[in-house]
Amino acid sequence: MESGGPPCRCCARPVGVSSVCGVAFSACPGCDYSLCPTCLEDELRGGREICPRCNTPYYNSSENHEVPGERLTMGSHLDDYLGDGAHVRSSSSLSEVESETDGGSGNPLWKNRVEGWREKKNKKKNNGSNYKKETQAPSEQQIVDSQSAEDGEPLSRAVPISRNKLTAYRAMIIVRLVVLLLFFNYRITHPVDSSYGLWLTSVICEIWFAISWVLDQFPKWSPITREAYIERLSSRYEKEGEASELAAVDFFVSTVDPLKEPPLITANTVLSILSVDYPVEKVSCYVSDDGSAMLTFETLSETAEFARKWVPFCKKYSIEPRAPEFYFLQKIDYLKDKVHPSFVKERRAMKRDYEEYKVRINALVAKAQKTPDEGWMMPDGTPWPGNNPRDHPGMIQVFLGHSGAHDIEGKELPRLVYVSREKRPGYQHHKKAGAMNALVRVSAVLTNAPYILNLDCDHYVNNSKAVREAMCFMMDPTVGADICYVQFPQRFDGIDRSDRYANRNVVFFDVNMKGLDGIQGPVYVGTGCVFFRQALYGYGPPPPPSALSAASSRSCCRLWCRPPKKDPRDQKEIYRDSLREDLSSAIFNLREIDNYDEHERSLLISRLSFEKTFGLSPAFIESTLMEAGGVAESVDPSTLIREAIHVISCGYEAKTEWGKEIGWIYGSVTEDILTGFKMHCRGWRSIYCMPARPAFKGSAPINLSDRLHQVLRWALGSVEIFLSRHCPLWYGFAGGRLRWLQRVAYISTVVYPFTSLPLVAYCALPAICLLTGKFIIPTLSNLAGVWFLGLFVSIVMTTVLELRWSGVGIEDWWRNEQFWVIGGVSAHLFAVFQGLLKVLAGVDTSFTVTAKAAAGDGGSELGELYAVKWTTLLVPPTTLLVVNLVGVAAGFSGAVNGGYEAWGPLLGKMFFAMWVVVHLYPFLKGLLGRQNRIPTVVVLWSLLLASLLSVLWVKLDAFLAQRDPSAAAQSCISFDC
C-alpha cells in the first residue's frame, strides 16, 4: 500500500491505497467504511462485526471476498499487515538476548500478574469502564452513535492565524533578513580605521544579535491557537446513568521550605485542586514535602479538615476561583443579580470558617519560627521523623481518599497524600527533579492515573474546568495518540499594573509558545502541565503516518506477490536504532498478551529488563504496563503503602534509567526544559492550551533582587544544558524525530544566556565613543543611509505585525525588551560564568528557592516592589548606567565647547547612549525605590568600579590613535624655547 487514502475513523491515520489498483483499503463491503486493517482487527476481536454506518457485516476473516482489483483473504490481509507491527502500541519486540537471559521458563509471580491483568481487563470490558473503547450497544444505538460522531464533533480543533496577518508577517521577516544581509555587507566592507577596535567589537556583537534574532524568529513561522469543546467531552464520556469514563488524573504539588513558600499559599493550591470540576474518584492530590517540615504536614492536616466544608460549597455554587484566599479577595458585589439568600448565608459562614482556618495556619507558622532543641514532637509524643531534613526516612500519609473522611454532606472527597521521600547523607537527591520522580512512583503504586498534572505550590487552579480542557486534547482521537503533554500558560497575581520587570512574560507565553504549537508543540515550563504518564516512562509515541504508510506498502507488496524492498540501512544503523528504541520496544498493549502462550508470554515480559529500567519494585513495574491506569482492586492497601515507601527510598534509583531516560531528567536546574526536550526527541508532540479563563495563577517575585535571582536560575539551567550531552546542537539527530524548527527553538533556549557577553560590550560602546570622540560607524553615504533606515523600518514593522496576530500590547512588548537588556547585563552574565565554573572546574553553585509572597500580603500597596536587597547582580547594570550618563554629560559639554559643527556627530552617539539608558530605566527606577534613594552599597561599588575603569582608560588609552613622534617634535620646534 502507498500513503494516502481517507483517514481511519478510529485512529485518524491513512488507511492506505493499493499500489496496484489505486483503491483504498475498505473494511465494509456495503459503504466502504474507512477503517485501517489494525483497527478492523481490534473491532473483530472485540466482537463488533457490524459496520456502524450501514449495519452491514465486515469482511469475514474466514471467508474470501472480492476486493476491487484482486481476490484476497481478509484474514491473510490483516495477518500480513499486523506482522509489521506498525500501529499504535500494537507491537513489542524485546531483544532475543534479554529473552534468553530470562531462561524462557517464565516467572510464576509474573504469570499470576498477567492473569490478573487479563481478568481486570475482561471485567472492565464487561462493565464498559474503559474510557478508550466504546461499549458494546445494540445495532440501532451504534448507528445513532456513529451518526453523531460523523456529524463532525471533535473534542478540540486547531485554529490557524488569519492568512492575511501571517502572509504579511512572513513577508516582512524575509524582507528584514535581506536588509540585514545588505546591512552587514556594508558594515564589514566599510571599517572605521580611526577606531578599528571599536568597529570590530561592534560588528561582532551585531552579528551575534542577528543570529539570536534568527533563532528566536523562525520558530514563530506558523503560529496557531486551539479551541476545546468541554460539552462534547461530557456528552461522550459522562453519559447519564452510567459511570464516568473520563480518565483519572494525579495532581503533583511540590514544596521545599515552608518559611520561603508560605504554607497558606500551598494550602490554597491544595484546596483548589480538591474542588476541581472533575469526578471525585478520578482525582488524587500528592504533595511532595522535600524539606520534611512538620509545619507542612500539620498544614495539610488542617487543610484536609477544612476541605470537608470548602469542597461542597464550591461545587454547590460553582465558585471561581476555588482557592479561598483569592476568592474572598475578589472585589465583586456578590449580592447583585438576585442572588439566592441561602448563598449569602453560606458564603458569610464559609468566610468566617476560612478566617478561623487562617488563624490556625498562622499559629502553626508562628510556632515553627523557632525549632525546639530536642526537635519537633508529634501529638503522640514520638519525635518527628523529619527533624533532620538531610537524614530522615520516607514518609507517606493519606489524609483523604476513598476510605478516608467524607465531606459534611457525606460525599466522597478526592485523595490527598503527603509524601516526603527518604534522604540520607552521601546520596544525590537531584532537588526538584528527584522529588517529582518520587511522586511519579508513589502515585503509580497507589492510584496509577494515566495522566499527571504538576503544579508549583504557589500556582492554584483558577479555572475549575482546566482539567477538562486538557482532556479534550488528550482523549480526542482526532488529535492523535502521540501527545505527551498539554501545557497551559502561566498567569500571575499581585504584579504592579505596569509590570516593571516583565514578570508576566507575556511575549513568551502569547507569542513564542503559539509559534511552537504550530511545529511540534510548546516547551515544558515546569508547572501547569498535564502529562501522559506513559511518556514520562521513556516510551516512544506511536509510529508516525509515514511509518504506517511504509509498513502498509510492505504488507501490500506481499499480498500482490511483489518482493519487498531491501532495507537501505546498513547493519550498524539498524543496531544503533535498536539500541535507541530498546526502551520503547518494551511497550505492548495488554490485549496482545491474550494471543500468546505461556512460553511467548514469559519471553515478552522480561523481568530483568524492566528492573534494570524502572527499579526493583514489582508493583511499580506492573503499573508501567497498564496504559489505561488503575490498580488491582484485590490488593491490600497496607501492602501498597509499604511498596510506596520502598519506591521513595534514596537508593531506589541506583543503576536504573531514572533521570536519564525516565521521568524528570537530571543534569540541570531547569529540569523542565530538559524533560520536554527529551520527549520531543522521541517523537512526541505537545499541545498549548489557552482557555478564555486562565487555568492556573501563581505569584511572582515582584522586587528587583528576587526577579534577577529567578532569571539567573533559568539562565544557569540553560547553560548547563548547552554544556551537557543533551545540547540541541548535537543531541537527538539519530532518530530524526525532532523537527528542525523545533530544534532551532531549543537551540535558542540554551544559547540565549551567552548573548549577555556581546550585550555588555555593546552597552559600554556608547560611553566609550562619547568619552573618546570616536564612533563605530563611518560617515554615511546615501546608499548606506538607505540600509540603516531600511533596517530600522523592518524591525519596527516586524514587531507591529507580530503584535497584530498575537494580540500582545505594545506596553508588554516594551517591558519585555527592557528586561531583556536588564537581565542580559546582570543575571545572564553571571549565569554564563557560573555555568562554566560548574562544568569545567566542578564548582557547584547553591540552588536558592525564590521566596513567595504570602497570600494577601501584597494587596494594592505592592510593598515588596520597592524592596531592594543587596546582590552582586546589581553591580554590572549600575556601572553601565553611571558610565553612559557620564558619557552623555561629557559629550554634551564637548559639543558646547566645539561649536556648531560638533553637534552633528554628537547626535548619533547620544542616540546610541540614550538607547542604553532607556532600556535600563526600570532598573534605575527600582534602585531609587520609594524614597528615591539608591542603596549605599550599590553606590560605593559602582563608583569604585567606574573610577577604576577611568584610571585604566587614562593609563592605557587603548582605543585612541597614538601620536606621531615626528609630528610632536615638529610642533615643539615651532615654538621658540
N, C-alpha and C positions, 0 to 999 in steps of 0.2 A: 504494500500500500504506500501511496505517496501522501505527503502532508496535504491537508485541506479537508474539504467536506464540511457538513454542518456540525455545530458543536454538540457534544453529548449532553443529553438532558440531565444527566446525573453529575458528571464531573466537569462539564463545560470545556472539554478538550476535543479537538477534531477527531471525528470517528475514522477518518482515513478514506482515501479514494483508491480504487484499484488502478494499478499502472497499466493493466491490460485493456480493460473496457472503460475505464474512467468513471465507474459508478461507485457512489458512496456506499459504505457498509450499511446494511439495513438489518434491524432486529425483528421488525414486524412485516409480514408479507402483505398486510392489509393497507397500512398507511405510511410505510417507510419511516417509522418512528426512529428518531436519532438517538441511538444508544451504542456506545462503543462495546467491543467484544468482552472486555473485562467486566464492565458494569452489567452486561447481559448475563454473564456467568453468575454474578452475585444475585441477580434477580431470580434466576432459575434455582440456585442453591437455597435461596430463602423461601421457595415455594410460590413465588409470584410469577406465574407463567402466562399471564394475560396482559396484553398491551393496555396501558391506562388510557390511551387516546381513543382507540376504536374497539376495545374489548375483544380483540382477535388474539388467539394464542400465538405466542412467539414461535420462531422456528424451533422445532423439537430437536434436541440433540441426538435423539435415537432414530430420526428419520432423515431421509435425503430430500432436500428441497432445491428447486431450481432457482439459483441466484442469477440475475441478468448477466449474460455473457458466459457463464460456466455452470457446471453441475458440481456442487460441493456437499460435503457433510458438515453441518454446523458444529457438531461436536469436535471434529478434527480441526475445524477453523478456530474454535475457541482454544483448543489444546495447544495448537501451534502458536497462537497469539500470546497466550499466557506463558508459554515456555520461555519467552524472552524476559519475562519478569519486568516489563517496562510499564508499570502502572503504579497508582498511588499506594505506596507501602504494601504492595501485594507480594513482594519477593523478599527472600532472605537467603544469603549465601555466606554463611560462616566458612572461614577458610578450612581446608581439609586438615591442615596442620593442627588447628585448635580442636577439630573434631577427633583426631586421633589421640591427642593428649588426654581427652576425656575418657578414652578407653572404649567408647562405643557402647558401653553397657548401660549408661544412664544412671541417675541417682534416684532412689525411691522417693526421697523427700521432694525432689523436683517433679517427679511423675504425679505425686499426690496433688501438688500445687496446680499442675496443668489440668488435672481432672477437676479441681475446684474452680479453676477459671472457666472451664467448659460449662460446668453446672451453672455458674453465675451468669455466663453469657446466655445460656438457654433460658434461664429464669427471666433475665431482662428482656429477651426476645418475646417470651410468652406474655409478660406484663406490659410490654410496649414502653419501657422506660429508657430505651437507648435513644439519646437525642440525635444521633447521627443517622438513624434509619426510621423511615416512616412505618407505622404499624400496619399490619395486615387488616384490610377492611373489605366489606362486600364490594362486588364489582361496580355497583351503582355509586357507592361512595368514592371509589377510586376514580371514576370518571369525573365526578364533581371536583375532587381534589386536584386531579390533573388539569382540569379546565381552569381552576383558579391559579394554578402555577403557570399555565400557559398564557394567562392574561398579562404576563409581564410584570410581576410584582417581586422584584429583587429586594433584599433587605437593605441594600445600600447601592449607591452609584457614584461614579466619579464625574465631577462637573468641571470640564476644561474651562480655562480662562477664555474670555471673548477673543476670537481670532483677530478682530480689528486692533485690540490692545496689544496682543502678543506679536503680531506682524510688525507693527511699528517699533516695538521694544527690541525684537531680534535684529531688525534692520539697523537700529541705532547702535547696537552692540558691535555689529560688523563695521559700521562707519567709524566708531570710536577706535576699533582695533587698527583699521587702516590709517587713521590720522595719527595714532600712537606710533606706528612704524615710521611714518614720514617725519614725525617729530624727533624720534631717536636718530633717524638718518641725519637730520640737521645738527642735533646736539653732538653726535660723535664726530662728524666731519668738520665741525667748527669749534675747535678748542680755544680756550682763553689762555694765551701764552703768559700774560702778566700774572695770572693766579692759577697756574696749572694744577696745583694740588687741590684747591677748592673746586675747580671744574671737574676734575676726575672723581672726587668724592661725591659730588652732586650727581654725576651721571650714573655711577654705580648704585647709589640709593634709588634713583628714579627707575632704573631697570628692575631692581628688586620690587619696587612698588607696582610696576606694571605686571610682573609675574604674579604677585599676590592678587592683583585685581583679576587676572585671567582665571586663577584657581578658584576665586570666590564667585566670579560672574557666570561662568558657563554651566555649572550645575543648576542654575536657575533658568535654564533654557526652556523647559517645558513644565511650568507650574500648574498644579491642579488643586481643586477643592473637592470635598466629598460631602455627601449627604447620607444620613442614616434614617431608616424608617422604623421607629420603635413599635408603632402599632402593628405593622406586619409581623414583626418578631413575636409579639404577644399572641397574635391570632394563629401563628403557625406552631408555636411551642407551648402555649398555655391555653389549651382548649378547655372549655367549661366542663366541669365534672370529671376531669382527668388530672392526674398528677403532672406537675410542671416538668417539661422536658428541657428546660434551659440548662446550660452547662454550669457546673459548680465553679466557684471562684474562691481562691485563698488570697486574703489580703496580707501583705507584709508591711509592718511598720518598724523602722529601725531607730534606735536611740542609743546614746553613749553616756553622756554626762547630764544628769538632771539639773545641775546647777547652771549649765550653759544652755540647755534645752529645757525650759520650764515644764514641769510635769503637767500644769494646766493646759499647755499647748498640746502635749501628747494625748492627754485625756480627751480633749475636744476632737482630735483626729480619730481616736478610737470610737467615740460616741457617734461621729458622723458615719463611720463605717458600719457600725452595728445597726444603724437605722436606714441603710440604703434601701431604695425601692427595688427589691430583688427577693426571690423566695428565701425564706429564713433558713431552710435546710440546705440551701446551696451556698451559704456564706460562712466563712471562717476567718477570724482575725488573729494573726500571730504577731506578737510584739516582741522584738528582739532587744533585750537589755544587755548591751555589750559592756556596760560598766558594772554589772551585777550590783546595782544600787537597791537597797531596801526601800528607799523613797519611791522608786519606780514601781516596785512590787506592791507597796501599800496604796499607791495612787491607782493602780489597776484594780485593786480590791474595792476601793471606794467607787471607782468608775463602774464596775460591774453591778454594784448595788444601785447606783443612780440610773443606770441604763434600764432597769426594770420599770422605771417611770417614764424616762425620756423617749424610748423607742416607740411604745404605743401612742404617745402623744404626737410624735412626728408623723406616724403613718395614718393616724386618725384624721389629722387636719392638713396633711400634705405640706408640712413645713419645709421651707427652703431659706437658707441652708440648714442642714441638720447638725451643725456644730453649735451647741447652745450659746457659747460666748459670742459668736459672730451673729447669731440670730437675734439675740437680745440687744446687740449694739446697733442694729439697723434703725435708721431714723425714718420710720414709716408710721403712718396712722393706721393701726390695726383695727380701729373701731369703725372705719368707714365701710361703705358698700353693704350695709345691713348685715353685719356680722352676727352670727348666732350667739345669744347670751352664754350658752354653755362654753363656747370657745373663749370668750373673755374671762370667764371664771376660771377655767382650767389653765389658761395662759398665765394669769396672775399667780395661781397656786404653783405652777411649774417654775415661774421665775423666782418665787420665794425658796422653793426646794433647791434651785440651782445656786442661789446665793449662799444657802447653808452648805451646799456641797463645796463651793469655792472656799468657804471659811475652813472646812475640814482639810482641804488640799493645801491651803496656805499655812495652816498649822503644821502639817507634815513637813512643808518646806522649811519653815522656821526651826523646827526641831532638828532637821538634818543639817543645819548650818555648822554645827559642831559635833564631830564624831566622838562618842564616849571612848575613854581609854581602853576599856575592855571590849570594845566593838559593839555593834548593834545586836540586840536580842529580840527574838521573835516572841509573840504573846505567850507561847507555852514554856518560855524560859530557856530554850535552846539557842545557841549562837546562830546568827545569820550566816549561812554558808558562804555568802559572797563578800564577807568583810574585807578580804584581800582581793581587789579586782584583777590582780595578775596571777592569782593562785587560788582557784576555787573549783569545785565540781560543777558539772552541768545541772541546771535546774529547769524544771518544767512544771507549770501549774495551770490547770484548766479551770477557768473561772465560770464560764458559761458554756452551754452546749446542749446536746440532745438529752443528756442525763443530768444536766445542772439545773440552776434556778430558772424559773419562768418569770414572765413579766407580771405586773399587777393584775392583768386581765386573764392570767393563767395560760397565756400563749407561749410557745417556744421562742427562745432567743437564739441569735447566731452564736457560734462557738467563739470564745475568747480565750487565747492561750498565751501565757507568759513563758518566754524562753530566754535562758541565759546560758550560752554554751560554755563548756569547760575550758579553763585556761590554766596552763602550767608553765613555769619557767623553762626556758630552753626550746620552746616551740614557737614557730612562726604562725601567727594568727591572722595575718592579712587584713586586719582592720575591717572596714565595712564589707568588702567583698567576701571575706571569710564568714562574717555574720550572716550575710544573705544566703550563702551556700548552706550554712547550718539550717536556716529556715526552710530551704528547699527540701532538705532530707527529713526534717521533723514533720513538715506538712505532708510529705509523701507517705509517711508511715501512719499518721493519724487520720488524715482526710483524703489526700491524694486527689484534689480537684484538678481537672485538666488545664485550668487557666490560673495564672498568678497575677495579681495586681500589687505592685510595690509603691509605697508612699514614704516620703520622709516624715519624721514626727511632727513637722510644722506645716504639713500640707493636708488640709482637711477636705472632705468631699463637699464641694459647693453645689453640685448638681446630683441629686439623688438617683437620677436615671443614667448616670455616666456609664455604669457597668452595662446597661442595656445598649447604650450607644456602641460600646466596644463589641458586644456580642453580635450586633448587626453586621459587623465585618468578619468576625471570627467564625460565625455559624452560617455565613452566607455562601452557599456552594458556587454562586456565580463569581465571587471574588477570587476563589482559588484556595487550594489546600496548602499553599506554600507561604502562608502568612505567619511570621514568627512572633510579632508583637504589634500592638496598636499603641501609638504614642500620642498623649494629649499635650497641648501647650501648657506652659507654666504661667499662672497668673498670680498676682500678689496683692496683699492688703497693706495698708499703713505706709504707703510711699507718698512723698510730697507730690503735689499736683504737677510741678514742672519736671519731676523725675530727674533731678540734677545729675545723678551718677548713672543713668541708664540702667536702673535695677530691673526694669520690666523686660529688657531685651526684646523689645517689640520687633525690631528689624530681623533678628534671628528667628523668632517664632512665627512671624507673619509673612516673611519673605523667603528666607533660606529654606525653612522646613517645607513650605509649599513647593518649592522647586525640587527638593529631594523626593517628595512624594510622587512626582511625575517621572522619577527614574526607577530606583529600586526601593525607595522608602526613606523616611526620616531617620536620623541617628537617634540612638537611645540617650536620653538626657538625665537619667538617674532616678527619676520619680514620675508618678503619673503615667505608668506604662503597664499594659496588660499583656502578659507573655503566654504563649503556648508552651506548656510545661515540657513537651517532648523536644522542643527546640533548645531549651536550656540543657537537656541531657546530651547535647552534642550530636543528635541525629540530623541527618540531611533532609531536605524537603523532598517532596515527590519529584519525579523526573519532569523537566520542562517539556512543553509541547513538541519541541524539536526532537527530543529523545524519544518521545512517544511515536512520532511520525517515522523516525528511523527504525524503531522496533516493529512498527506496523509494516513498513516496507520489507523488512527481512522476513516477517511471517508470511506476507502475501507472496513473496517470491517462492517460498517453499510450497505454497498451495498450488501455484501455477507451474510447478516443476522447473523453476528457474534457479540456477545456482546462486547462493548468497555471495555477496561481495566480501572479499577478504578484508579483515580489519587492517586499515592502513598503519596503525600504531605498531611500533616495534615492541619487543619483549620488555625492554627497560621502561617504556612508557606505561605499558599495561601493569607491570609490577608496581610502579610508583603510584598509579591511580588506585590500585588495590590497597596499598598501604594508606593512602589518603582517605579512602572510603571504608576503612576497616571498621570504624565505629558505626557508620551509617548502615553497614551490612548486617548489623545485629538486630535491626528493626524487622519486625514481622507483625502481621495482623493476627489477632487471636483466633479469628475464624479459620485461618490457614492451618492451625495446629490440628484441627479435626481431620485433615486429609492425610496425616502422616501416621505410620505405625509407630510402635514403641521405639524401635531402633532409630528411625529417622528423627523422632522427637528428641531423643537423647542427643543426637548429633546437632540438632538445631539449637537446643538450649544448652549452651556450653557454660557451665557454672564458672569455670576457671576464667574465661574471657570476661564475663560480667564482673567477677570480683576484682580483676585487675583494673577494670574501668571504674566501677562505682563503689568499691569498698566491700568489706566483709559484713554485709547485712542482708540476709536472705529476704527479710520483709521489704526492705527498700528496693532490692533488685526486682522483686515481684511487681512493685508499683511502677517501675520503669517500663514494664511490658504491657501495662494496661493503658492504652491510648485514651480510652474514654474515661479514665479515672475511677475513683471509688476504692473501697476496701471491703474485704470479705466480712459479711455480717456475723459469721460464726467466730470471729477472732475475739479473744478475751481482751478487753480494754487494758487491763493491767499488763498484759504481755506487750501490747503496743507501746505503752509508756516506757517499759524497760528498753524496748528496742529504740524508741525515740531518744532516750538518754544515751544509748550506745552511739547513735549516729552523730551526736553533737560532741563526742569526746575529742580532745585535742589531737589525738593521734590517728583519727579515723581516715584522714585524707592522705596519710603517708603512702607513697608508692601507688597512687591512683591518678586518674586524669582530672580530678577536681582542681579547678583554677587554671588548667591547661587547655582542656577541650570541653569541659563540662561546667555548667553553672556560670557564675560571675567570674571573669578571667582575672588572674592576678598579674602583677607586674607594673601597675600604675595606680596613682591615687585617683585618677579618673577611670575607674573600672567600668563605668557605664559606656564610654566611647569604645573601649576595647571589646567589651562584650557584644555590643551591637555590630561592630566591625567583623568579628569572627562569624556571627550568624549570617551576615550578608555575603561573606566569602564562601560559605557553604551553599549559597544559592537561595537562601530565604529572602522573602520580601517583607516589608513593614508598611504600616498604614498610619497616616496622620489624620487624627480625628479632632475637629474643631467645632464642638456643639455651640449653639447660639448662647446658651448659658454656660459660662466656664465650668468645666468638670471639676477642677480642683483649684484651690487657692492656698497660698502659703505666705510666709513672712520672709522679707529680705533684709539684709544688713544695710540700713539706710545711711549710716555715717561713713565718712570717707575712709577711715582706717580699716574698718571691718570689710568694707566693699573691696578695697585693694587686696586684702588678705584672701578674700574669696576668689578674686580673679587670679591671684598668684597661685593658688592651689590648682585651679583649672589649667593654667598655662604650664605649670610644672608637670602635670599629668600628660599633657600633650608632648612635652619634651621627652619624657620617659618613654612614651610610645615610639617617638621618632628614633630614639637611640636603641630600641629593642628589636627583636626579630620580627615583631608584628608591624613594623613600619609599612604603611601602604605603598611606599615606593618599591618594595621588593617582595612583600608577602602576598600570597593568595593568587599567584599567576597560574599555578599548575592546573587548577580545575577550570579556569576561565569562567567562573560563575559570578564574579564581581564585575558589574558593568563599568565601562571606562569612565563615564561621567560620575558614577558613584565613587570610583577610586579617586578621581580628581577632587571630589568633595572631601574625602577622608584625608587626602594629602594636604589640602588647605587647613583641615582641622589640626593637624600635627605640626605644621611648619609655621603657623601664624606667630608663635612667640618669637621666632628669630627675626621677624620684621622689626623688633624693638631696636636692634643694632643699627640698621640704616636710619630708623626714625629718630633716634637720639642724635646721630650725626647731622641729619637734615635739619632738625630743630636748632642745632647750635650754629649752623651756617649763617643765618641772618645776622646774628650778633657779630660774628667774625667779619662779615662783609662790611657792616656798619663801622666797626672799630678800625678796620684796615683801609677802608676806601676802595676795596676791590669788589668784584662781582663775579658770579659764576656764569653769566651769560654775556656774550659779546654784543656789540652794537647791532641791533636788529635791522635786517633789510625788510623790504615789503613782503617778500615771499615768506621769510621767517615769521613775520608778524601774522601772516595768514595761518601758519601751522600752530602757533601759540593760541591764536583766537579760536581756531577750529577745535583744538584740544579742550579748551575751556568750555566751549559751547556743547561739545559732545558729552563731556562729563555732566553738565547741567541737564541736558536732555535725557541722558540715560537714567539719571536719578528721578526726573519728573515722570518718565514713562513707567519706571519701576514702582513708584509710589501710586501711580494711577491704577495698575492692575492689582496691586496688593492691598490697597486701602489704608496704608500706613500714613500717618500725618507727618507734615514737614517738621514739626517740633520733635517728634520721636526720632526721626531720621537725624536731625541735627544733634540731639543729645547722644545718639549712638556714635556719630562722627567725633564729637568732642571727647567722649570717654575712650574711644579707640586710641586717641593720642595720649590721654592721661594714663591709661593702663599700659600703653606701649612703652612709655618712657620710664615707668616705675615697676609695676608688677611683672610684666612680661620680661623686662630686662633682668630682674632678679631671678626669674624662673629659669632663664637660659643658663645662667651661671650655676644655680643650684642643681639643675639637671646634669650639667657637665661634671660637677663635683661628685654627684651621686653615682653616675655611671662610670666615669673614668677613674676617680680617686676613691670611690667607696664611702664617701662622706654622706651619710643619710641625714635628711632634714626631717624634723619632727612634724607630724600632722596635727594641725590645730583645728579644733571644731569651731565653726563660726557661731558666735553667740546669737541666740534668737531672742527677740523681744517678747516679753510675756504678753499674753492676750490682754488687750485693753490698755497697755502701758503707753503706747504711742499716742493714740487718740488723734485729736486735731492739733495738738501742740507740736508733735514730732520733735520731742526734746532731744532724741539721740541724733537728729540730723546735724546739730551744731557741735556735737561732742567730737573733739579731736584727740586721739590717742597717739602718743609718740611712737613712730615706727620709722625704720631706715628707708622704707618705701617712699617717704615724703621728700627725701633729700634731692634725688635727680630732677623731678619736675620743678621743685622750688628753685633750684640752681638755674635751670633753663629759663624760668620766668625772670629771675633777677638779671641774668646776663642779657637777655633780649631787651628788657626795659632799659638797662644801662646803655645798650647799643642804640636804641631809639633816641635816647637823650643825647648821646654823643653825635649821632648822625645829624640830628636837628641842629645842634649847636654848630657843627661844621658847615652845614648849608647856610646858616645865617652869616657866618664869617666869610664864606666863599663867594657870596654874591648870587646873582640871578642864575648864572649858568650851572651852579651846583645843585639846584632844585630838581632838574630833570633826572639825573642819575639816582638821586636820593629816593624818588617815588617808588621805583622797583624794589629797592632794598627795604623801604619802610613797609610796603605791602607784604613782602616776604616775612618780615619780623612780626607784623600785626597778625598774620595768619597763625603764627605760633601762639601769640598771646591770647587771641580769641579762642583758640581751641583749648587752652589751659585755663580759661576764665573760671569754669566751675570749680576747678581745683583751687584757684586763688580765693574764690568766694568761700569754699569750705574751710580754708585755712584761717580766713579772717573771722569766721564764726559769727555768733550772735552779737558779741561785743566789739566786732571789727578789730580784733587783736590776734596777731599771729603768735603761736606758742614760742616762747623764748628759745627753746632748744632748737627749733627749726630755723629761727633767725640766725642763731650763732653758727650752726652747721653750714647754712647757705652762704653767709658772709665769709666764713673761713674758706670754704671751697672756692667761692668767687675770687677772693683775694689771692689764693694760691694760683689759680688759673691766670690772673692778671700778671703776677710776678713771673710765672713761667713764660707768658707771652712776651713780656718786655725782655726777658733774658734770652729766649731762643729766637724770637722773631721769625717763626717758621715760614709763614706764607708771604711775607713782604719781600719784594725784589731787593736783592743785595746791591749795595752801592758799587759803582765802578771806581777802583782806587785811582786810576789816571784822571778821571773827572774830578775827584776830590782834590787831587794835587793841583790840577789846573785852576780850580776855583780858589785854592789857597794862594797860588802865585799872583792871582789878580789883585790881591789885597797888598797894600803897602804896609808891611810889618815894621 
